[in-house]
């Protein structure tokens, strides 16, 4: 288990970064003061000494999937909405990495035309007075499609890329609230795991949901909560907005479980389903372990 966890963590980070819970395409026109860059423009900027920023959110994409030559990684953490009227104050980026010379050519890219990170950073750079700002809307996917050179790509990642493009594409693990509601109605064979803190689950959780902290789910005790993969039980992972659940889904599916992510998490459930199938209060556990999440186990490991 210890050997597989770093690999799972890496794949989970890649999976989460590529998730678009509700995919919204970026505008085809750039923000005011920003120029749309073609691949030729980016190659020219590289030759002329411009600064290319890779703003994909996790370093693993930059290191393992490869990046545009000379590009530097400055991850952008996105919380604001995917819209032209986003609030940059809700996001996080290291603005100190911008050059002091505001006439310096700078370009930003991420994961293609549905990735708003590069749009937002380019827009904000122009608003901060930079006069030579480029937005490479095609991003790394467009660069790769043209067969242009990349740096740092790790070929050992390619088999995983193929797996993620197969029938086991992680997007197939995403479960809309409406679909989960149908499963409840059909009394499907489900095991719902709520990864939020206990205080949040007491305020409101889905019927039949167990509460297990994310960091414990793949532990010796956490795995004991799960049925064997051969039992064909649908495991539905729930978190606040879906991202923590996505990390767990990657790990469990790689271990052979049929795990799904409630798309958008409890936020999406409340928005679409309101209080339907919601229960409140302390988790009613009458097994060894008392109020702890371990109390959900039918049998605790020796020495626990």
Steps between C-alpha positions, in 0.01 A plus 500: 500500500783742589659451157182563306393814687755742341397380153134531591562850630668604176224358282235651725658843462500463121141378500372781719680764299329377184155479651255759375198440716295720269722567200478860388694609194712812515410790266643488150602863532770604748454740792567869442871566460581134431596339167398148398819302434543235235755222531721699262473802729611291797799366307592855401471620862729217610764609246463866599535435871139544605377333819262207459294413807351155549215566744361145522410447861737217591871451436442136399345612171801721430753231591341174386281603206766735370491872436581757235877562482624779731159525669505549876239345726304739719184307600170684512251391765151574371199562720317775312230419247585415141365818351628831366367667816710281732643644824879467493513557876349156546793338316863452591806564282851624570492845339857568615619276215398760242797697359575849627510622141135541405589511131650151513317245282318249721272211404274273702364154428334207674287205385326632191191695405295386800768605748431843649818526704714647221216731391469644850873548557547665160204729564630598842852560366361743244299673773823536698654700220688239297496603135619189315275222630417182306239235576572161344143373503586163339729423791704184543244281313526724193878502517511120529252453217736685266786271602712788625793431734443470872730483798499263797239254372530169685424211265412277796183708532381408150340166597296684763395754237375214283308352792333831572392528136347153499169375633633582847516872428455670841225720359284186492529490879318830539147451638246777466264564795205400281658161431566438869139591574393230252726249672337583831157453343607167350647389835825428321782322680686811620758590756521876550821634655498861624857632519417825679575572863258357753360843590390554139336159473306572818360815337373293209604185312348259251298205621708188576824701480800396705742771610868427440774766479673502163843437653363185668305347211796308358634400838469150644184602688349696213531217249315274744196722459479410133352186346725284288519618136349166396177586683413758232387763748483855369712721724392864489760743634377832630688815599418869523545582129622173351876552488597296806262228385671500160837428661352205687322371188826477307656290772202268549442440130866414453459251783209336320198658668200644316528849643314813394529868585193706582560770240522836673474337842248599762493852360352366176264265687347782704473718190320236293328279758456722802439298819403180319664191658675723755531395863642707785651438839770269629567183307311220674772244558445208734821314439840490664687826479233734633466837324821465302477426128655165588174415675351438158709184466330170557825375650797706603855384419688341784665761717288792374 
